[in-house]
Amino acid sequence: MKLKVDCDSPLLQESLEIFLKDFISEEGIIISDNPQKGTIIIGKDIKKPFTKTSLLIQLEKLFNIKSQKPTFEEALDNLIDEFAQNLKTLIKDYYGKR
């Protein structure tokens, strides 16, 4: 998980940077206290007050929710795998009866 912190509150900015130092990246999802700046909003998506542990748990839940939708490539791979499995079953059933 890659995150970028961009808060109006200097105290919140510093706290998040300390808590999330292992996940900070310039190309990450933006966490902010300003709804116009961020994708993940402190106070809406992340409940206040929070500890480092509760913050990480809330972020994990958010990322699991956001990552449940498969990408196009994943969906295509799943369909191809399912088709291959069905084809193998059909061939085994057809030739197994003779």
C-alpha angles and dihedrals in degrees: 000000000000119000138181120201119215111164131163090216111076091205092052091044092054094044093052092046090053094045094045100036092127092054103041115122136155090233097047134114109282120246113194145155088225114078091209093058106039144061091203111044123207108227093025109045095016114044119226135257099042139169124215090261095047090046092053091046092051092048091049090053091048093050092048090052092047094044096049091087106082121229120245091259092051092048091049092048090050092052093048092049091049091049092049091050092049091048092051091050091050093050093047091049093047097047095035092063095060 
